[in-house]
């Protein structure tokens, strides 16, 4: 859920927020390894007070580990608020689907036009080969963009450290 208390200085982006527990130091300097969904910390609490309403569901949820840059001086065992930019979903859809599809269509059209110019008619074989080459180029471009975005655009952001949370015991 989106918090009204989110820091507006964070690029004025809207974030999808979750809670996670810092498990240990990360593999890189100033990074932490965190676990989402552990001991009822699912981020679905309507308020940060009282009993957990979805604790039984969260216990059945598979735990997810991820690394995050430690911008708020969190330490091992702390519960942190993690934000993921909501626009990243739309960017990932464009990168994953539209770029390869457009390259496939460009490859098919280009090869059909080349076969029309060279042979004098459109041959299916040229169009198929052009489509496959275009698709291969599109997937390669999408893979390169995704590798960049995973490290920079889609990376989770640490929004805050929660020291004491009523109803969510991180040491259960």
C-alpha positions as CSV (number, residue, x, y, z in Angstrom):
1,X,0.0,0.0,0.0
2,X,1.1,3.6,-0.6
3,X,1.9,5.5,2.5
4,X,0.9,9.1,2.9
5,X,4.1,9.7,4.9
6,X,6.3,8.8,2.0
7,X,9.2,11.2,1.5
8,X,8.2,13.5,-1.3
9,X,11.8,14.3,-2.0
10,X,12.3,10.9,-3.5
11,X,11.9,12.0,-7.1
12,X,8.2,12.6,-6.5
13,X,7.5,9.1,-7.7
14,X,4.8,6.9,-6.3
15,X,6.1,3.7,-4.7
16,X,4.6,0.3,-4.0
17,X,5.7,-0.3,-0.4
18,X,6.5,-3.5,1.4
19,X,8.1,-4.3,4.7
20,X,11.2,-6.5,5.0
21,X,13.7,-7.6,7.6
22,X,17.4,-7.0,7.3
23,X,19.0,-10.5,7.5
24,X,22.8,-9.8,6.9
25,X,25.3,-7.7,5.1
26,X,25.1,-7.8,1.3
27,X,27.6,-9.0,-1.2
28,X,28.6,-5.4,-2.1
29,X,29.7,-2.5,0.2
30,X,26.8,-0.6,1.7
31,X,24.2,-3.2,0.7
32,X,22.0,-5.4,2.9
33,X,20.4,-8.7,2.3
34,X,16.7,-8.5,3.2
35,X,13.8,-10.9,3.5
36,X,10.2,-10.0,2.5
37,X,7.3,-11.8,4.0
38,X,9.0,-13.2,7.0
39,X,7.1,-13.6,10.3
40,X,4.0,-11.8,9.1
41,X,5.9,-8.8,7.7
42,X,3.9,-8.7,4.5
43,X,3.2,-5.0,4.3
44,X,-0.6,-5.5,4.3
45,X,-1.2,-3.9,7.7
46,X,-3.8,-1.2,7.4
47,X,-2.1,0.5,10.3
48,X,1.1,-0.2,12.0
49,X,-0.7,-0.9,15.3
50,X,-2.7,-3.8,16.6
51,X,-2.7,-7.5,15.6
52,X,-1.7,-8.6,12.2
53,X,-4.8,-9.3,10.1
54,X,-3.1,-11.4,7.4
55,X,-0.4,-13.1,9.5
56,X,-1.6,-16.6,8.6
57,X,-1.5,-15.8,4.9
58,X,1.9,-14.3,5.1
59,X,3.3,-17.4,6.8
60,X,2.2,-19.5,3.8
61,X,3.8,-17.0,1.4
62,X,7.3,-18.0,0.1
63,X,10.0,-15.8,1.6
64,X,11.8,-13.6,-0.9
65,X,15.4,-12.4,-0.5
66,X,16.8,-9.3,-2.1
67,X,19.7,-6.9,-1.8
68,X,19.1,-3.2,-1.2
69,X,21.4,-0.2,-0.9
70,X,21.6,0.9,2.8
71,X,20.7,4.6,2.6
72,X,19.1,4.8,6.0
73,X,21.8,3.2,8.2
74,X,19.7,0.1,8.9
75,X,21.3,-2.7,10.9
76,X,20.8,-6.5,11.0
77,X,17.3,-7.3,12.5
78,X,15.7,-4.0,11.6
79,X,12.4,-3.8,9.8
80,X,12.6,-1.5,6.8
81,X,10.2,0.1,4.4
82,X,11.0,-0.8,0.8
83,X,9.6,1.1,-2.2
84,X,9.5,0.0,-5.8
85,X,8.6,2.7,-8.3
86,X,5.2,1.9,-9.8
87,X,6.2,3.2,-13.2
88,X,8.7,0.3,-13.5
89,X,5.9,-2.1,-14.3
90,X,5.0,-0.2,-17.4
91,X,8.6,0.2,-18.4
92,X,9.2,-3.6,-18.0
93,X,6.1,-4.3,-20.2
94,X,7.5,-2.1,-23.0
95,X,10.9,-3.6,-22.8
96,X,9.8,-7.2,-22.6
97,X,7.1,-7.2,-25.2
98,X,6.9,-4.2,-27.4
99,X,10.6,-3.9,-28.4
100,X,10.9,-7.5,-29.6
101,X,7.6,-7.3,-31.4
102,X,8.4,-4.1,-33.2
103,X,11.8,-5.5,-34.2
104,X,10.1,-8.6,-35.5
105,X,7.7,-6.5,-37.6
106,X,10.5,-4.3,-38.9
107,X,12.6,-7.3,-39.8
108,X,9.7,-9.0,-41.6
109,X,8.7,-5.8,-43.5
110,X,12.3,-5.0,-44.4
111,X,13.1,-8.4,-45.7
112,X,9.8,-8.6,-47.7
113,X,10.7,-5.2,-49.3
114,X,14.2,-6.4,-50.1
115,X,12.9,-9.6,-51.7
116,X,10.4,-7.5,-53.7
117,X,13.2,-5.3,-54.9
118,X,15.7,-8.1,-55.7
119,X,13.5,-11.0,-56.8
120,X,10.5,-8.9,-58.1
121,X,8.0,-10.6,-55.8
122,X,7.6,-11.1,-52.0
123,X,8.8,-14.6,-51.0
124,X,7.7,-16.1,-47.7
125,X,11.1,-17.5,-47.0
126,X,12.7,-14.0,-46.9
127,X,9.9,-12.7,-44.7
128,X,10.4,-15.6,-42.2
129,X,14.2,-15.2,-42.1
130,X,13.8,-11.4,-41.7
131,X,11.2,-11.9,-38.9
132,X,13.6,-14.3,-37.0
133,X,16.5,-11.9,-37.4
134,X,14.4,-9.0,-36.3
135,X,13.1,-10.9,-33.3
136,X,16.7,-11.9,-32.3
137,X,17.8,-8.3,-32.5
138,X,14.8,-7.2,-30.5
139,X,15.3,-9.7,-27.7
140,X,19.0,-8.7,-27.5
141,X,18.1,-5.0,-27.2
142,X,15.4,-5.8,-24.6
143,X,17.9,-7.9,-22.6
144,X,20.5,-5.1,-22.7
145,X,17.9,-2.5,-21.5
146,X,16.6,-4.9,-18.8
147,X,20.1,-5.5,-17.5
148,X,20.6,-1.7,-17.1
149,X,17.2,-1.1,-15.6
150,X,17.5,-3.9,-13.0
151,X,20.5,-2.1,-11.6
152,X,19.2,1.5,-11.9
153,X,15.5,2.0,-12.6
154,X,13.8,-1.1,-11.1
155,X,16.0,-1.4,-8.0
156,X,14.1,-1.3,-4.7
157,X,14.6,1.9,-2.6
158,X,14.9,1.9,1.2
159,X,12.3,4.4,2.3
160,X,12.8,4.1,6.1
161,X,13.7,2.0,9.1
162,X,11.0,1.0,11.6
163,X,12.5,0.3,15.0
164,X,9.4,-0.7,17.0
165,X,6.3,-2.1,15.4
166,X,3.3,-3.1,17.5
167,X,1.6,-6.4,16.4
168,X,4.4,-7.4,14.0
169,X,7.1,-9.1,16.0
170,X,10.2,-9.5,13.8
171,X,11.7,-12.0,16.3
172,X,8.9,-14.5,16.2
